[in-house]
Amino acid sequence: MKTKKIIVILLLFLTLTTGCTKYMTDKNNKRIINEETGQNLTSNILCKPTDKELNKIYEKYSDRMEVKLEDLPECKDLKIYNKKNYSGLWVQIFVMPIAWLIVKLGLLVKNYGVSVMLIGLALRIILMPFTLKTIKQSENMKKAQPDLDRLERKYKDKTDSDSMMQKSQEMMLIYKKYNINPVGGCLVSFIQLPLFFAFLEAINRVPAIFEENLFTLQLGTTPLIGIKSGNYWYLLLIAIIIITTYFSFKFSMASTGKSDTQQQMQFMTTFMLIFISIASFSLPTAIALYWVVTNGFSVIQTLIVKKRSK
């Protein structure tokens, strides 16, 4: 628990000493949207837009930007470290390196959409030791559930302190028997979350990513705008987002019978699936591609681990 508290404090420190993605607003505090793509424009971008029309919008609202447009580098010249414009630890340690990787790989493979997907997969592979541990913990929890249910029945009507202490001790013995670390899942999440949010922020803050196409999909365009313009391939993209999200949640959730915990998990899963399904209409295509690829990888990884476990 002490380690968990230290990690929480470190994450809070990183967040509070820097800023996340900030969107440009007009004098009425209304977000400025690129009408062509439906994208909310970011005020704290890391490099200059190369698209002339997009550049004009940024010039018009330059007073709303965190860093002056003329002080920003070209996206192709983005550096892995830039303390001059952005000095926050969160940006320097997480966001800038990931943004730099996306840009450099994008220049190498000649497409930022492919770069986003490849680096998203690379991050998943790097995190495999942690995610595999979480999946195995979930499988072990399923095996331990009959013993945990018997323990709950045994102490169902006992509320005195001695009984609660005895119950806690017996529960820890069950966890030890099935090699379950009750804190392990939380620690894994604390490791993955900073990288996940840094990746999304890096995408949001590099204008060059949103200026390109992948096949018929424009990386800065939201599916809603794409469908309105007559490109129905965005419907397929939304369908893939929903399907991969559903199976990702389904396969990663530990089954714990008909307990209250299981019902709460089912409710949260359903709520998140509905929320993401609605939100997918307003996600820029670049972020949607990242979401699809990483979720697809997660589903395949979980299936393989579960098959080996059985």
Secondary structure per residue as TSV (DSSP state, phi and psi in degrees):
chain	resnum	aa	ss	phi	psi
A	1	M	-	360.0	-33.5
A	2	K	H	-63.1	-42.8
A	3	T	H	-61.9	-41.3
A	4	K	H	-60.5	-43.4
A	5	K	H	-64.2	-39.1
A	6	I	H	-62.8	-43.3
A	7	I	H	-64.0	-42.1
A	8	V	H	-60.4	-45.0
A	9	I	H	-62.3	-41.9
A	10	L	H	-63.6	-42.1
A	11	L	H	-65.8	-42.1
A	12	L	H	-63.1	-39.9
A	13	F	H	-62.1	-45.2
A	14	L	H	-61.3	-40.9
A	15	T	H	-70.0	-42.9
A	16	L	H	-74.5	-25.9
A	17	T	T	-87.3	0.4
A	18	T	S	-140.4	-174.7
A	19	G	-	-122.6	153.2
A	20	C	-	-90.4	-167.4
A	21	T	-	-58.9	129.1
A	22	K	-	-117.6	132.7
A	23	Y	B	-97.2	143.4
A	24	M	-	-71.3	139.0
A	25	T	B	-128.7	155.4
A	26	D	-	-87.8	-168.9
A	27	K	T	-64.5	-23.5
A	28	N	T	-91.9	12.7
A	29	N	S	63.1	28.2
A	30	K	-	-98.8	135.9
A	31	R	B	-62.2	141.1
A	32	I	-	-91.3	125.1
A	33	I	E	-115.7	138.1
A	34	N	E	-74.6	105.4
A	35	E	T	-61.3	-26.8
A	36	E	T	-70.8	-34.0
A	37	T	T	-113.7	-18.5
A	38	G	T	80.8	9.6
A	39	Q	E	-85.8	135.0
A	40	N	E	-72.4	124.7
A	41	L	-	-80.2	138.3
A	42	T	B	-89.7	135.0
A	43	S	S	-86.2	-27.1
A	44	N	S	-105.1	52.7
A	45	I	-	-65.8	157.3
A	46	L	S	-95.1	-16.6
A	47	C	S	-153.3	167.6
A	48	K	B	-73.9	144.7
A	49	P	-	-70.0	146.9
A	50	T	-	-98.9	-21.6
A	51	D	S	-69.7	129.1
A	52	K	H	-62.7	-43.9
A	53	E	H	-66.2	-41.4
A	54	L	H	-66.5	-36.9
A	55	N	H	-63.7	-37.1
A	56	K	H	-63.6	-38.8
A	57	I	H	-63.6	-44.2
A	58	Y	H	-66.4	-36.2
A	59	E	H	-66.1	-37.8
A	60	K	H	-63.8	-38.6
A	61	Y	T	-110.3	33.8
A	62	S	G	-61.2	-27.9
A	63	D	G	-70.4	-13.0
A	64	R	G	-95.8	-1.9
A	65	M	S	-87.4	150.4
A	66	E	S	-73.0	-37.0
A	67	V	S	-124.9	138.1
A	68	K	-	-60.4	142.4
A	69	L	G	-57.9	-40.8
A	70	E	G	-69.0	-17.3
A	71	D	G	-88.5	-7.4
A	72	L	S	-88.9	147.0
A	73	P	-	-79.5	165.1
A	74	E	B	-65.4	147.5
A	75	C	G	-59.7	-35.5
A	76	K	G	-67.7	-19.5
A	77	D	G	-102.0	13.9
A	78	L	-	-59.3	137.4
A	79	K	-	-103.4	156.8
A	80	I	S	-72.0	-19.9
A	81	Y	-	-140.9	128.2
A	82	N	-	-146.1	84.0
A	83	K	T	-74.3	-21.1
A	84	K	T	-61.7	-46.3
A	85	N	T	-93.3	-35.6
A	86	Y	-	-135.3	112.5
A	87	S	-	-103.6	-4.0
A	88	G	-	-66.7	145.3
A	89	L	H	-61.9	-40.8
A	90	W	H	-58.4	-45.6
A	91	V	I	-68.3	-46.1
A	92	Q	I	-70.1	-37.5
A	93	I	I	-84.5	-38.2
A	94	F	I	-110.5	-57.4
A	95	V	I	-68.9	-50.9
A	96	M	H	-59.6	-47.5
A	97	P	H	-61.2	-40.1
A	98	I	H	-68.5	-42.5
A	99	A	H	-60.3	-42.9
A	100	W	H	-60.6	-43.4
A	101	L	H	-62.2	-44.7
A	102	I	H	-60.6	-44.9
A	103	V	H	-65.8	-49.4
A	104	K	H	-65.1	-41.7
A	105	L	H	-68.7	-35.7
A	106	G	H	-61.5	-40.6
A	107	L	H	-66.8	-34.1
A	108	L	H	-71.7	-45.2
A	109	V	H	-92.6	0.9
A	110	K	T	68.4	21.1
A	111	N	-	-161.9	125.8
A	112	Y	H	-73.6	-26.9
A	113	G	H	-64.7	-44.4
A	114	V	H	-64.1	-39.6
A	115	S	H	-61.5	-45.0
A	116	V	H	-58.4	-44.4
A	117	M	H	-68.2	-42.6
A	118	L	H	-65.3	-42.4
A	119	I	H	-72.7	-33.6
A	120	G	H	-59.4	-43.3
A	121	L	H	-66.0	-40.0
A	122	A	H	-61.5	-41.8
A	123	L	H	-63.7	-39.5
A	124	R	H	-62.5	-39.8
A	125	I	H	-67.2	-41.5
A	126	I	H	-60.8	-37.5
A	127	L	T	-86.3	1.9
A	128	M	H	-54.0	-43.2
A	129	P	H	-57.7	-35.2
A	130	F	H	-77.7	-42.6
A	131	T	H	-69.1	-36.3
A	132	L	H	-63.2	-37.8
A	133	K	H	-62.9	-40.6
A	134	T	H	-64.7	-43.1
A	135	I	H	-63.4	-43.2
A	136	K	H	-65.0	-37.5
A	137	Q	H	-61.3	-40.7
A	138	S	H	-63.1	-43.3
A	139	E	H	-66.0	-40.3
A	140	N	H	-65.0	-35.1
A	141	M	H	-64.2	-37.8
A	142	K	H	-61.6	-42.7
A	143	K	H	-66.4	-33.4
A	144	A	H	-82.1	-13.7
A	145	Q	H	-58.0	-41.4
A	146	P	H	-57.7	-41.7
A	147	D	H	-66.1	-39.3
A	148	L	H	-67.1	-37.0
A	149	D	H	-65.0	-41.8
A	150	R	H	-63.3	-37.9
A	151	L	H	-64.0	-41.3
A	152	E	H	-63.0	-41.9
A	153	R	H	-66.2	-37.7
A	154	K	H	-62.3	-38.2
A	155	Y	T	-109.8	22.3
A	156	K	T	-56.5	-45.5
A	157	D	T	-104.8	14.4
A	158	K	-	-108.4	117.6
A	159	T	-	-120.9	1.5
A	160	D	S	-72.3	159.6
A	161	S	H	-62.8	-37.3
A	162	D	H	-65.0	-42.2
A	163	S	H	-66.3	-41.0
A	164	M	H	-64.3	-37.6
A	165	M	H	-67.8	-41.5
A	166	Q	H	-64.8	-39.4
A	167	K	H	-62.5	-42.8
A	168	S	H	-62.3	-41.2
A	169	Q	H	-65.8	-42.2
A	170	E	H	-66.7	-35.7
A	171	M	H	-64.8	-40.2
A	172	M	H	-65.8	-32.9
A	173	L	H	-66.5	-38.2
A	174	I	H	-65.0	-44.5
A	175	Y	H	-59.3	-40.8
A	176	K	H	-66.8	-38.8
A	177	K	H	-60.8	-41.0
A	178	Y	T	-100.8	12.8
A	179	N	T	57.1	51.2
A	180	I	-	-109.1	129.8
A	181	N	-	-108.3	105.1
A	182	P	T	-60.7	-23.0
A	183	V	T	-92.6	-18.0
A	184	G	H	-56.6	-44.0
A	185	G	H	-61.3	-38.8
A	186	C	H	-66.4	-42.6
A	187	L	H	-64.1	-38.5
A	188	V	H	-62.7	-41.5
A	189	S	H	-62.5	-39.9
A	190	F	H	-64.9	-28.7
A	191	I	H	-76.3	-40.4
A	192	Q	H	-78.0	-38.5
A	193	L	H	-58.6	-46.4
A	194	P	H	-57.6	-41.3
A	195	L	H	-66.9	-39.6
A	196	F	H	-62.1	-50.6
A	197	F	H	-68.7	-35.0
A	198	A	H	-64.6	-37.9
A	199	F	H	-64.5	-47.1
A	200	L	H	-63.7	-38.7
A	201	E	H	-68.4	-38.1
A	202	A	H	-61.4	-40.9
A	203	I	H	-63.1	-45.5
A	204	N	H	-63.8	-27.0
A	205	R	T	-103.9	8.6
A	206	V	-	-116.8	99.1
A	207	P	G	-57.3	-33.0
A	208	A	G	-58.8	-30.6
A	209	I	G	-63.0	-38.9
A	210	F	G	-83.6	0.1
A	211	E	G	-98.0	-2.1
A	212	E	-	-109.2	172.2
A	213	N	E	-118.4	153.0
A	214	L	E	-125.7	106.7
A	215	F	T	59.4	-118.9
A	216	T	T	-97.9	4.1
A	217	L	E	-98.6	127.5
A	218	Q	E	-89.3	125.1
A	219	L	T	-65.1	-23.7
A	220	G	T	-93.5	-10.6
A	221	T	-	-82.0	138.2
A	222	T	-	-82.3	149.4
A	223	P	H	-54.2	-36.1
A	224	L	H	-61.3	-46.1
A	225	I	H	-66.8	-39.9
A	226	G	H	-61.9	-42.1
A	227	I	H	-67.3	-40.9
A	228	K	H	-62.3	-31.2
A	229	S	T	-83.8	0.1
A	230	G	T	97.3	6.5
A	231	N	-	-95.0	99.4
A	232	Y	T	-85.4	2.6
A	233	W	H	-65.2	-22.2
A	234	Y	H	-67.5	-26.9
A	235	L	H	-64.1	-40.6
A	236	L	H	-63.5	-40.6
A	237	L	H	-60.6	-44.4
A	238	I	H	-63.0	-42.7
A	239	A	H	-60.6	-42.2
A	240	I	H	-67.1	-38.6
A	241	I	H	-58.7	-48.9
A	242	I	H	-64.1	-44.6
A	243	I	H	-64.4	-48.3
A	244	T	H	-66.7	-35.0
A	245	T	H	-66.7	-43.0
A	246	Y	H	-59.5	-50.8
A	247	F	H	-70.4	-30.8
A	248	S	H	-62.7	-45.2
A	249	F	H	-67.0	-43.6
A	250	K	H	-62.6	-45.1
A	251	F	H	-79.4	-22.6
A	252	S	H	-90.8	-12.0
A	253	M	S	-87.0	128.0
A	254	A	-	-73.8	133.8
A	255	S	-	-85.6	124.3
A	256	T	-	-128.3	41.9
A	257	G	T	69.8	-142.4
A	258	K	T	-109.0	29.3
A	259	S	-	-72.4	165.5
A	260	D	H	-61.2	-36.3
A	261	T	H	-61.8	-43.0
A	262	Q	H	-63.1	-41.5
A	263	Q	H	-64.4	-38.7
A	264	Q	H	-65.5	-40.0
A	265	M	H	-64.7	-41.1
A	266	Q	H	-62.8	-41.1
A	267	F	H	-64.0	-45.6
A	268	M	H	-63.6	-39.0
A	269	T	H	-63.5	-45.9
A	270	T	H	-62.8	-43.7
A	271	F	H	-61.6	-46.3
A	272	M	H	-64.9	-37.5
A	273	L	H	-64.5	-43.2
A	274	I	H	-65.7	-43.9
A	275	F	H	-60.6	-47.6
A	276	I	H	-67.3	-36.1
A	277	S	H	-60.8	-43.0
A	278	I	H	-70.4	-43.3
A	279	A	H	-65.6	-26.3
A	280	S	G	-61.6	-24.0
A	281	F	G	-69.6	-23.5
A	282	S	G	-111.2	8.7
A	283	L	S	-81.5	131.6
A	284	P	-	-57.3	145.4
A	285	T	H	-56.3	-36.3
A	286	A	H	-58.6	-43.7
A	287	I	H	-71.8	-36.5
A	288	A	H	-61.9	-40.4
A	289	L	H	-63.6	-42.6
A	290	Y	H	-60.3	-44.1
A	291	W	H	-62.6	-44.1
A	292	V	H	-64.8	-47.8
A	293	V	H	-64.9	-46.4
A	294	T	H	-69.9	-37.0
A	295	N	H	-67.1	-41.2
A	296	G	H	-60.9	-42.3
A	297	F	H	-62.3	-42.5
A	298	S	H	-61.6	-41.6
A	299	V	H	-62.6	-48.7
A	300	I	H	-62.9	-42.5
A	301	Q	H	-61.0	-44.8
A	302	T	H	-65.4	-41.8
A	303	L	H	-60.5	-42.7
A	304	I	H	-64.4	-45.0
A	305	V	H	-64.8	-41.8
A	306	K	H	-65.5	-38.1
A	307	K	H	-64.8	-42.6
A	308	R	H	-66.4	-36.3
A	309	S	H	-63.8	-39.6
A	310	K	-	-69.6	360.0
